[in-house]
Amino acid sequence: MSSGFPYIPLFTDGTNALVTGFLDGGSQLTGLAQRLAVNPAVANNTASLVAASATSTSPDTVRPLFLYDALTGAKQTFSSASGIGGIDAPHSASVIGFAQDIVAAQGAASVNAQSLNEGQSVALATAQGRFSASAGVNIDEEMSRLIELQTAYTANARVLTAARDMLDTLLRI
């Protein structure tokens, strides 16, 4: 906490090893988001965020302004794996700008997904309507056919009864 003023070791890499930002060796690159934690020395002594010097505890604006400038003014290069920028072109912006770009990209993706969902819902409703119209049962039509069949059965039963009665009469003669 006392060296490197106005820089502040804000994050640790899970095992209280300070995050250096040096990612060329790959030791801090893989899985860093999972291990990243706030430095316990900063969490236990929040006055160090506004200290006037590396050894002072009285408040001043040097560190807060330095942190603000680092977040809003300093350009960083962000990997294209973040989804911002082109496939082969890394994205260069301030941390705040990058966060705004991420939110904007996620908002655009959300709007696209919602639009796609609405289109799919319309297509699904149309397909379901067509299916139910072609595969559904019309109760009135089916009842009409049932009454026709019942009447035809009754008429056929009378014809068979008459034919049986005539055969019985012929056999008795």
TARAJO-V594820 format. One record per residue. N is the residue number from 1. PHI is phi in degrees with one decimal (999 if undefined). OMEGA is omega in degrees with one decimal (none if undefined). NEAR is the number of other ideal C-beta (glycine too) atoms within 12 Angstrom. Layout:
n->{N/N}
phi->{PHI/PHI}
omega->{OMEGA/OMEGA}
near->{NEAR/NEAR}
//
This chain:
n->{1/2/3/4/5/6/7/8/9/10/11/12/13/14/15/16/17/18/19/20/21/22/23/24/25/26/27/28/29/30/31/32/33/34/35/36/37/38/39/40/41/42/43/44/45/46/47/48/49/50/51/52/53/54/55/56/57/58/59/60/61/62/63/64/65/66/67/68/69/70/71/72/73/74/75/76/77/78/79/80/81/82/83/84/85/86/87/88/89/90/91/92/93/94/95/96/97/98/99/100/101/102/103/104/105/106/107/108/109/110/111/112/113/114/115/116/117/118/119/120/121/122/123/124/125/126/127/128/129/130/131/132/133/134/135/136/137/138/139/140/141/142/143/144/145/146/147/148/149/150/151/152/153/154/155/156/157/158/159/160/161/162/163/164/165/166/167/168/169/170/171/172/173}
phi->{999/-92.5/-106.0/81.0/-56.3/-90.1/-60.7/-135.6/-76.6/-78.1/-123.3/-121.4/-100.6/73.7/-106.7/64.5/-81.6/-64.5/-78.3/-94.5/86.3/-84.3/-112.4/-63.9/-75.8/85.8/-66.4/-100.5/-77.9/-74.6/77.6/-61.2/-59.9/-74.8/-95.4/-61.1/-144.2/-71.9/-58.4/-58.6/-64.8/-76.4/-63.8/-80.8/-135.2/-68.1/-63.2/-66.9/-69.2/-121.9/-67.8/-73.4/-153.7/-65.8/-107.1/-92.2/-114.7/-76.4/-70.6/-154.1/-100.4/-62.1/-66.7/-58.4/-67.5/-62.0/-62.3/-62.2/-63.8/-64.9/-80.7/-104.5/-107.0/-70.9/-81.6/-119.3/-106.4/-110.1/-62.5/-69.2/-67.0/-71.6/92.6/-107.7/89.8/-80.9/-65.2/-97.9/-110.4/-68.7/-96.4/-114.2/-165.5/-75.2/-61.3/-63.9/-61.4/-64.0/-61.9/-65.6/-64.8/-62.8/-63.1/-63.9/-65.2/-66.2/-62.9/-64.3/-64.2/-65.4/-63.7/-62.6/-66.1/-66.7/-63.4/-62.7/-62.1/-63.4/-62.7/-66.4/-64.9/-64.2/-62.1/-65.0/-62.7/-64.5/-63.8/-64.4/-63.3/-65.2/-64.1/-67.6/-70.1/-89.2/-105.6/-76.2/-102.9/-91.2/-61.8/-62.2/-64.3/-66.1/-65.6/-61.8/-64.3/-62.7/-66.1/-58.9/-64.2/-65.6/-66.6/-64.4/-63.5/-63.2/-64.7/-65.3/-64.7/-65.6/-63.0/-65.7/-64.0/-64.7/-65.9/-65.3/-61.9/-67.7/-65.3/-62.3/-66.7/-66.0/-71.7/-78.9/-74.6}
omega->{-172.8/-177.9/174.8/-178.4/7.7/176.4/-179.9/178.7/-171.1/-175.1/173.2/-176.9/174.5/-177.4/-178.2/171.4/-177.1/175.3/-174.9/-174.8/178.0/-173.7/-176.4/-179.9/178.0/-175.6/179.7/-175.9/-175.1/176.3/-176.6/-177.8/-180.0/-175.7/-173.3/179.9/175.4/-180.0/-179.8/178.3/177.3/-179.1/-179.9/-178.2/-176.9/176.6/-180.0/178.3/-178.8/-177.5/-179.0/177.4/-178.2/-177.5/-176.4/173.7/178.7/-174.8/177.5/-178.0/-175.5/-178.2/178.8/178.2/176.5/178.4/179.2/178.9/179.3/-178.9/-173.5/-173.1/-174.8/178.6/175.9/174.9/-177.7/-176.9/176.6/177.2/178.5/-179.5/178.5/-178.3/-179.0/-179.0/-177.8/-175.8/175.7/-177.4/-179.7/-179.6/172.8/179.5/178.5/178.4/178.5/177.9/178.0/178.2/177.6/179.8/178.9/179.3/178.3/176.7/178.2/178.1/178.3/178.5/178.1/179.9/179.3/177.8/177.5/178.5/179.0/177.5/178.4/178.1/177.7/179.3/179.2/179.5/178.2/179.6/178.2/178.1/179.0/179.8/-178.2/177.7/-178.0/-175.4/-176.8/179.7/175.3/-174.1/-178.4/-179.8/180.0/177.0/177.9/177.8/178.9/178.0/176.1/-179.4/179.9/178.6/178.9/178.1/179.3/179.4/179.0/178.0/177.7/178.5/-179.7/177.9/179.0/179.7/178.1/178.7/179.6/179.0/177.4/179.6/179.4/-178.8/179.3/-177.9/none}
near->{28/16/12/16/19/27/20/31/29/29/24/22/27/20/13/17/18/26/25/19/20/14/15/9/10/10/17/24/20/12/12/21/15/11/18/20/22/21/24/19/21/25/19/12/18/20/20/33/29/24/27/19/19/19/12/18/18/14/16/20/16/22/31/21/16/23/24/19/18/21/21/19/16/19/18/23/19/23/19/15/15/23/20/28/21/13/12/9/14/19/27/20/24/21/23/20/22/27/20/18/23/21/16/17/20/17/14/16/16/14/14/14/14/14/14/14/14/14/14/14/14/14/14/14/14/14/15/15/14/13/12/13/12/11/11/13/12/13/10/10/12/13/13/13/15/14/14/14/14/14/14/14/14/14/14/14/14/14/14/14/14/14/14/14/14/14/13/12/11/10/9/8/7}
//
